[in-house]
Amino acid sequence: MANSHRRIVAGLVLTTLLFVIPARLGSPSIAQESSLSEPTRSGWTNVSSLPSPPPMAGAMMAYSSEANRFVLFGGWDGGRGLDSTWVYDPGNRSWSALHPDVNPIGRGDGMFVYDERTDQFVLFGGWHEDANAAYTRLNDTWLFSLENIVWTERHPTVSPSARSDSQVAYEPLVGAVLLVGGFDGLAYLADVWSYAPSTDTWSPRPATVAPPPRADGRMVYIDGQNRFILFGGNDFSGPNYTFHHLADTWTYSWKANEWKGLPMQDGPSARDYPMFAFDPVTKLAFLSGGYGNGTILNDLWAFDTASDAWVDFSTTSSPPPRFAASGGFDRADHVLVLFSGLGNKGLLADTWHYASQLQSETSGLISPIVVVGVGALVAGLAVAIAVGLPRNKRSRELP
């Protein structure tokens, strides 16, 4: 997390221990006209097991569609940034520590995505805490091969400036990563970049209209619509240089290089550090938890990409509030995986599944949704379809 953010959060966590404002709970309310009918929920399940990564926040986690595994790197455990690499098997609900010969320097809140074309994970930037407790923003670029368990540093001729806490997502049609803004240690940024792992090339993508500066919002790519959805963040523009959390929703077309703000009648409250992941079966982008206006949250929302409306999925029984968790969506098991985060009582490392059943009137498909909260953050949801699909596409053994 950003150094200014973390110092203030330390005090805010103590405050929220005394004054915890409950998140909105109860039956879902539908914002605007949605294509979804009323879902029947089966609730959250704690599926934590050992071994597991330690309690942490700000870790980076991404899903390999080739291996049907998640890789997690880094994070913050109360000391300096971590440099450990873990793999998570959502089908078996099991974590395994990996031991590559070389690791990037420990860090939190960097960019970490999976590139389908090269079958590698891409790491960029983040923050590193030095031995003297000074924070350094990074702008190094690395690739990680899960098949070979090898980290390789890249050396592109041009890179974005050093930063952490950017909004990022992967565009599979062009094989590139989209990076928006972030925090450089002094200022909140609004520049937009793309990275092509196959050519090791960073390129700026300026546009006539773009989201204002921010860090710690979240962005997902919407399959079938060839666009991105960005939500929230923090620009620290409040009175006397204090938190100013955002609740805006933006859409971006890569082909047109065009950003549009989406007017919302209702939706998630202003926040940063939520979990945001897209389910290609139900066409919903799930957002959970985060930190907003002095409160650590544990609500659950879904952005219906068919109607561009937010749907409140909050339930009366949820994992404890949290933010800065990690996770993503497992397409093989139709599960959303979440891990870790910072809660009202400190760092977490529990794993949760969220199971739900909903009817999509647009597709007519009934799909049980399973959310895996890995680690202590409500930043995770998962969608699992009760059909006998093979879980692994590859025959090779993985951790």
N, C-alpha and C positions, 0 to 999 in steps of 0.2 A: 504494500500500500504506500501511497505517497507519504513522505516524511511528515509534512505539515498535517496531513490527514491522520496519520497514525498517532501523532502526539495528542491531537484533539480527541481522537477516538478513545485514547486511554482514559481521559477524563469522562468522556461520554458514556463509556461502558460502566464506570462506577456510578454515574448518575442514573443510568437506566436500570441498574440493579435496585435502586430505590424508587424510581418512578417509571414503571413499565406500562406503556399504553397498549392495551390489547389490540391485536390486529383485527380487521373486520372478519367476522366469522359467520357461519350459518349457511343457508341455502344460497345457491348462485343467483346473481342478478345479471341479466343480459344487457350489455351496453349496445345501443343502437339496434338495428335489426340484424340478427345473426342467422346463419344457415344451420345452426345446431339446435337440436331438440334437447329436452331436459335430460342430463346424464344421470345415471345411477352409480353412486360411488361405493367402493368397498374399502377406501381408506388407506392410511399409511401403515407400513410394516417396517420395523427396525430389523435389518438383515446384517448387522455388523458381525464381523468375525475376525479372527486372528490367523495369520499375521495381517497387519494393516499399516499403512503409513501413519506416522505420529500425528497428534493434533496439530493443525496448522490452518492458516488462512492465506489467500493470495497465491495458491498453487496453480499451475497451468496444466490443463488436461484436454486431450483430444482423442477422437475415435478413428480407428482404422477400419474402413469398410472392406479391406482385403483380408485382414486377420480377425476381424470381429473382436477386437480388444481395444481398450483405452490405454493410453500412456499418460502418466502424470510425472511432471518434473517440477522441482523447486518448491517454493512456498516459504512461509515465515512461521517459526515455532516459538517466537518470543525472543529469540536471539538473532543472529545474522541469517541472511537468506540461505535456504537449503539448496543442496546440489545433488540430491538423490533422484533416481529414476525408478518408477514403479510401473507395473502393468496390471490392469484389472480385467478379469474375465467375467462379464456380466451374466453369462449363462450359468457358471458355477458359483457366482458371487464370491470370488476369491481374488485376493491381492498377492502379488509376488514382487519382491525386490529384485531389480536388475543391477548388474555390476559391470558396466562398460569400462574399458581401460581408460578412457578420457571422458570427463564431464565438463560442460560449460561451468563458468563461475556461478556460485549460488546466487539465487535471485527470487524475487516475487513479482507478480503482476506484469509479466511479459506477454508477448504475442506467441501463441502456440496453436498451430492448426495442422491438419493432415492434408497432404497433397496426394490426390488419387493417381495422378499421372506417373509420379516417380515412386509411389508407395513409401513415402518418407514424411516425417513430421518436421515442421518448420518452426524454429524458435527465433524470436527477435526481441531485443531490448529487455526492459524491466528495470528494477532497482536492485542495487547491491549495497549492503551495509558494511562499511569498512571496520577494521579493528578499533578505530577511535570513535566509532558510532556515527561517522559521517556517511551520508547517503550519496551514492553515485548512480546516475542514470546511464543506461547502456544502449548501444546501437549496433551490437554484434549480431550476426546472422549465422545460425547453425541448422544442420539437418540431422535427424535421428532416424536410423533404420532399425525397426523392431525385428526384422528378420535376422539381421546380423548383430544386433545390440551394439551399434557403433554410432557415436556422435562425430560429426565432421563439421569443422568451422568453414564457412564460405567467406569469400572476400570480394563482394560486389564493388564495382568502381564508384557507384553512387549509392548512398543510403539515406533514409530519413535521419533527422537529428536524434540524439539520445533522448529516450523517453520511457515512461512506464504507463500502464493503465489505459492503453488505447482500446478502441472498439474495433474488433476484427472478425472476419469471416472469410470463407473460401468459396471461390467461384469455379465450379467444376467444368463448365463449358469452355472456359478459356485457360483453365489450369493456373489460376493466379489467386493471390491473397489480397483482400481489400483491407487497408488499415486507415482508421479515421482518428485524428487528434491524439489525445493523451496528455500527460503531464511531464514537463522537463525539469522539474525541481523548483522552478520559479514561476512558470506561466502555464496556463491551460491552452491547448493547441487546437487548431481547426483544420490543419492541412490534411489532404487525402493522398495516399500512396497505394501502389500495387506492387506485388512481388511475384515474379515468375520463377519458381524453383528450377525449372528445366534449363533456363538460360542464366540463372543467378543474376537477375536484373530487377532493380528497384526503379519505379517510374512514378513521378508525380501525376495526379489526376485532378487538376483544378477544374472547378465547375462554376457556372455563373451564380447559381444558388447552392448553398451547402448548409448543413447544420452548424450552429454556432459552436465556439470552443467548448470542450468538455473532456472529462476523463471518467472512467469507471462506469460508463453506460454499457449496454450490451447490444450485439448485432448478430443476426442470423441470415443465412441464405435460404430463399424459398424455392425449392425444387418445383419445376413445372411452370413457374411464373417468371423465372430468370430475373429475380429482383432480390434486394436485401431489405430487411426491416431493422431499424435502429430504435432503441428506446432508452430514455433517461440518461443519467449520469450526474456529474457535479461540476460546476464551473467556479466554485469558491468566490462568487461575486456578491455574497450577502453583505449586510452592513458591517463595517469594521473588518472586512476580509474574513468572512465566516462562510460556512457551508451554504450553498444555494443549490439544492437538489432539483433535478429536472424531471418532467413527466411528459415530454413531447415524444411523438412517434413520427419517424421519417421512413420513407421508402426511396430506394435507389435503383435505377436501371443502369446496368453496366454498359449495354450497347448504346444507349442514348447519352450516357454520362450525365444523368439528370436526377437531382434530388427533389423530393416533394414532401412538405410537411403534411401529415394526415390530421385533419380536424377530428377530435374525439369528443363525444358527448360525455363519456365516462371511461374509466380505465384505471390502471394501477396508480397509486399515489406517487408523488415525486420521490426518487430514490437513486442511489448508486449501488454498485456491487451486487445486483441480483443474479440469479441463474436464468438463462434464456436459451432454449433449444427447440428445434423444429422437428415435428413428427410428419414425415411425408405421407403416412397412411391417412390420418385424420385431417391433415392439412392445417394443423394447429401449431402455433409457436407458444410453448409454455414458459411462463416467467414466474419465479418464486423468490420470496425473501428479498434481502437487501437492507440498506440503511437509509432512512429518510426522516428528516426533521426531528432528530433526536430520538428516533425509535428504531430498534432492530426488529425487522418484520418477519412474519412467517405466513403471509397470505399466498394464494396461488391464483394466477390468471392465465388465460389462454387467448392469444390473438388469432381470430378466425380469418385466415387469409382469403377465404371465399367472399367475405363481406366487409373486410377491413374493420372489424369490430372487436373490442375487448370483451371477454366473458369472465365473470368472477367465478372461480372454481374453489374458493376457500371452503374449508371444512371445519367442523368443530373439534376434530381430533387431528393434530398436526405435530410434526417434529418441533422442537424448541426453536424460537426465532434465531436467525443467523444471517451473516452476510460474508462476502468474499469467499464463497465456496467454489468448488469446481465441479464439472460434470459434462454431460452431453447426451446425445441420443444414440442408442444401439439399434441399428436397423435390422440386424439379424434376429434378435430376440424381441424387437419392438419394445425396448425398455429405455427409459430415460434415467441416466445415472448421475448421482450427485455425491460429492465428497467434501467433507471438512467445512471450515468456516469459523467465524468469530461470533459467539453468542453472548448473552447477558452475563454468563458466568465464566467466560473465557473461551479458549480455543477448543474446537470439537474434532472428533475423528469417527463419528458414527456413520453408518450406512443405512439408507432408508429406501424402501420401494413405495411408490404410490400406485395403487390399483384403482382403476375406474373403468366404467363402461359407458360409452356414449354412442349415440346414433347420429351419423352425418347424413343429413337429408340430401346433400348434394351428391354424395357418392352411394348412399344406401348401404354403406358398410358398417357393421357393428364391430368395434374393436375394443378389447379390454386394455386399459392403459395402466402400465406399471411404471412407477417412478422409482429409481434407485437413488436414495439419498446416501451417497458415500461420504462419510465424514460428517461433521456436525453442521451442515448447512441445509436449510430448507431449500437450498438452491437446486433442487433437483426434482424432476418428475420423470416417469417413464411410461412408455406405451407398449403393451405387449399384446399381440394378437394370438388368440387361442386356436392356432392351427399348427399342424405338425410340419412346420418348415425346418429344414436342416439349419443348425445353428452356425456351423463353420463352413466356409467356402474353401478352405485350404486344408490339405491333408497333413501338412507339416505340424510338428508339435510346437506349441508355444507355451511360455510360462502361464 
